[in-house]
Amino acid sequence: MGAARPSRFIGTAASRGIRVSFEFFPPKTAEMEQSLWEAIGRLAPLQPNFVSVTYGAGGSTRERTHTTVKRILAETMLTPAAHLTCVAATRAEVDAVIAAYAQAGVRHIVALRGDPVGGIGERFSPHPGGYQNAADLVAGIKRQADIEVSVSAYPEKHPDSPSVVADIDMLKAKVDAGAARAITQFFFENSLYFRYLDRARSRGIEIPIVPGILPVQNFKQARNFAARAGATVPDWLAERFDGLEDDAATRKLIAAAVAAEQVLDLVDHGVADFHFYTMNRADLVYAICHLLGLRPDKERSQLPRPERDAPPAPAGERVEAKGA
């Protein structure tokens, strides 16, 4: 019997324009720190477009996020994108974080409204002296420094949005404020992504909308994440992991198969950019990237880190500005 659709596995990522990015979270303990840097070391030779570092509600991980981003800048050849929220902080406090990132050489920020301090489920209330939402934050970042800004997108709408239309309107506001890219919340049904993409394009949103992919390291944990994020876990996915609670080896094989099916179907439909939620683990993500045609550049990964260009100047100090 002939192999099924072998063309999906032929050709390098470069020849197909495949680009990937990875998301990490700042570690809380020495053990988590070791796991994070093992994951970064494993994935860095795949030369991602950028790597993002998350930021806790109300800036609860602010210092750890900043430390992780600075270490990535200092010790690797990766381009870090620092997450930033507008939760429980004044504009001056958020602006100070933006300035610190710019001074450190960060040229990419992922701007998010952020979850309420009490967690998802509580009603979000903007700080009276702070940025009101993600679009307001994007505009603030762009006023202050010449930094690329990515934002979030929600194929199944944000849990706080009254409707999908309102959600698309918010994305449009973020684009109008200066966002260059949107990264989606994770999803497991590709039809959700394509439906959302069609709605965004019909609204005049032309920036890249990059699918966020969550390889299921732990099904129970993934289901809890989905419940908090308003994402759907389809019955077929639950069935694939059914009965494997005490069988880690088989769970990993199933997880790799599920994620491979998802990303290869997206490639078949013309998608070239992927953002992986790594959970600070490299094994499944590395395997999926291999299927996408990415191969490590061993020589480049062993080179000493080159000096960075000078950090971008604050907007008020730039010699010239882009045309309106």
NUTOR-574053 format. One record per residue (C-alpha): x, y negated, z. Coordinates in steps of 0.001 Angstrom, whole numbers, padded with zeros to 6 digits, always signed. Each point is the difference from the previous one (the first is absolute). Layout:
N
XYZ
...
//
This chain:
324
+000000+000000+000000
+001436-003380-001006
+000921-002681+002500
-002677-002617+000612
+000712-003516-001184
+003814+000150+000332
+000332-003514-001422
-000994-001369+003401
+003331+001177+001389
+002249-000996-002897
+001971-003218-000283
+001734-002256+002473
-001822-002511+002133
+001829-002805-001788
-001245+001115-003409
-003575-000149+001298
+000455-003225+001953
-000665+001661+003368
+000678-002254+002995
-000471+000907+003639
+000061-001747+003355
-000002+001431+003499
-001582-001133+003252
+001591+000566+003400
-000945-001054+003517
+002412-001330+002650
+001048+002661+002528
-000875-000122+003697
+002572+002475+001319
+003543+001158-000740
-001386+003255-001413
-002377-001878-002302
+002873-002268-001010
+002000+003021-001097
-002946+001390-001973
-000529-003345-001740
+003595-000336-001135
+000153+003604-001108
-003046-000694-002178
+001506-003219-001357
+003263+001776-000743
-001823+002757-001877
-002220-002309-002048
+002358-002916-000682
+001884+001757-002853
-003299+000127-001937
+000395-003784-000410
-003498-001141+000973
-001242-003354-001214
-000207-001035+003667
-000638+001445+003450
-002505-001564+002388
+000084-000081+003801
-003292-000280+001903
-000941-002537+002647
-002255+000802+002945
-003214-001725+000995
+000660-003387+001550
+003694+000301-000815
+000373+002859+002497
+002891+001444-002025
+001374-003369-001120
+003509+000401+001395
+000306+003629-001059
-001248-000852-003479
+002486-002842-000278
+002858+002183+001287
-000837+002789-002463
-000233-002393-002940
+003319-001639+000902
+001709+003378+000272
-001344+001045-003404
+001421-003219-001424
+003354+000481+001709
+000604+003715-000474
-001764+001077-003196
-000467-001076-003594
-003779+000013+000421
-002273-003018-000371
-002137-000295+003147
-003499-001442+000058
-001012-001115+003480
-003649+000318+001020
-001514-003079+001612
-003448-000603+001507
-001854-003042+001285
-001448+001672+003106
+000192-001749+003401
+002550-002594-001096
+000047-003669-000855
+001083-001239-003412
+003210-001280+001597
+000778+003432+001437
-000650+001764-003299
+001971-002655-001890
+002940+000615+002327
-000062+003689-000918
-000117-000884-003712
+002961-002353+000444
+001952+002655+001894
-000580+002530-002754
+001023-002504-002678
+003138-000872+001953
+000868+003707+000312
-000246+000426-003775
-003441+001611-000252
-001575-000822-003351
-003193+002053+000223
-002811-000086+002573
-003111+002173+000156
-002651-002432+001264
-002917+001522+001907
-002819-001355+002121
+000781+002714+002521
-002146+002032+002349
-001553-001539+003122
+002212+000197+003079
-002440+002497+001510
+000230+002182-003094
-002286+000890-002873
-003624-000110+001065
+000267-003321+001799
-001191-003132-001761
+002848-002037-001488
+000219-003579+001242
+002616-002292-001552
+002237-001880+002403
-001402-003539+000267
+003386-001426-000942
+001035+002776-002355
-000420+001192-003544
-003603+000989-000571
+000451+002968-002338
+002462+001649-002374
-000616-002516-002811
+000763-002854+002389
+003168+001829+001105
+001144+000547-003597
-000369-003717-000699
+001979-000797+003159
+002846+002307-000993
+000162-001433-003517
+000075-003578+001373
+002882+000804+002289
+002414+002111-002033
+000658+001455-003427
-001034+003511+001049
-001843+002670-001962
-003268+000933+001685
-001888+003286-000204
-003464+000481+001480
-002380+002836+000792
-002900+001368-002038
-002766+002378+001028
-001465+002417-002577
-002791+000853+002464
-000180-003594+001342
+001445-001295+003239
-001980+001206+003052
-000847-003626+000872
-001168-000983-003486
-003771-000329-000440
+000209+001347-003555
+002362+001116-002750
-000687-003285-001803
+001110-001983+003066
+003106+002151+000198
+000896-000727-003633
-000637-003707+000639
+002512+000087+002847
+002579+001679-002231
-000580-002728-002591
+000553-002644+002693
+003306+001643+000944
+001086+000058-003644
-000967-003654-000450
+002089-000814+003080
+003101+001540-001593
-000003+003764+000526
+002061+001837-002612
-001086+003574+000722
-002701+001913+001839
+000616+003335+001734
-003045+002137+000677
-001090+001737+003140
+000525+003739-000450
-002720+002010-001729
-000410+003640-000994
-002388-000284-002946
+001624-001709-002981
-003394-001017-001370
-000250-002456+002907
+003200-001704-001097
-001000-000269-003654
-003447-001349+000877
+001606-002623+002224
+002522-000886-002704
-002795-000539-002511
-001836-002289+002429
+003140-002017+000710
+000847-000421-003676
-003559-001069-000787
+000396-002668+002708
+003071-001369-001814
+002569+001530+002359
+003015+000916-002120
+002771+000654+002543
+001247+003583+000428
-002243+002010+002347
+002271+002765+001243
-001597+003191+001333
+000957+000817+003565
+000652+003718+000431
-000095+001792+003352
+001565+003472-000116
-001902+001903+002701
+002685+000908+002517
-002669+000726+002637
-003619+000418-001082
-001564-000875+003367
+002102-003148+000194
-000812-000936-003611
-003722+000456+000669
+000259-002305+003030
+001859-002603-002068
-002687+000218-002666
-002813-000464+002522
+001613-003183+001343
+000770-001341-003477
-003387+000738-001537
+001487+002517-002440
-001815+003162-001072
+001369+003476+000687
-001701+002271-002568
-001295+003422+000992
+002330+001740-002437
+003014-001476+001805
-001217+001184+003390
-000583+003470-001452
+003573+000213-001286
+001388-000538+003495
-002629+002090+001775
+001501+002688+002225
+003569-001322-000242
+000182-001756+003367
+002740+002374+001202
+001689+000579-003369
+002301-002959-000622
+001825+001610-002929
-003169+000624-001994
-001365-003446+000902
+003075-001543-001542
-000435+002004-003212
-003663-000998-000240
+000838-003635+000707
+002605-000037-002765
-002430+001589-002459
-002797-002471+000825
+002233-003060-000324
+001604+001324-003193
-003419+000517-001585
-001008-003523+000927
+003071-001844-001279
+000308+002039-003202
-003649-000675-000808
+000654-003711+000530
+003014+000209-002333
-002164+001758-002600
-002315-003033+000179
+002804-002488-000561
+000993-000920+003560
+003726-000714+000368
+000311-001618+003460
-000463+001855+003301
+000288-001064+003639
+000546+002864+002437
-001004-000113+003655
+002907+002104+001265
-000861+000206+003716
+003800-000257+000387
+000476+003450-001528
+001644+000675-003318
-000628+003637-000935
-003383-000178-001759
+000631-003429-001503
+003354+001099-001398
-001583+003082-001583
-002782-002034-001612
+002500-002526-001347
+001970+002891-001486
-003144+001106-001859
-000379-003564-001261
+003454+000279-001550
+001966-002030+002524
+003515+001218+000652
+002509-001302+002561
+002784-002261-001158
+002682+001548+002200
+002797-002298-001121
-002061-003125+000578
-001256+001195+003388
+003587+000405+001228
+001170-003463-001029
+000558-002616+002713
-002817-002483+000260
+000607-003036-002269
-000302-003476+001414
-003466-001461-000242
-000720-003233-001758
-000584-002969+002264
-003366+000138+001781
-002769-001940-001724
-000307-003576+001185
-003206-001212+001605
-002381-001495-002507
+000731-003573+001102
+003741+000442-000599
-000074+001492-003491
+001585-002139-002679
-002700+000788-002516
-003405+001581+000142
-001866+002174-002446
-002581-001700-002157
-003565+000040+001170
//
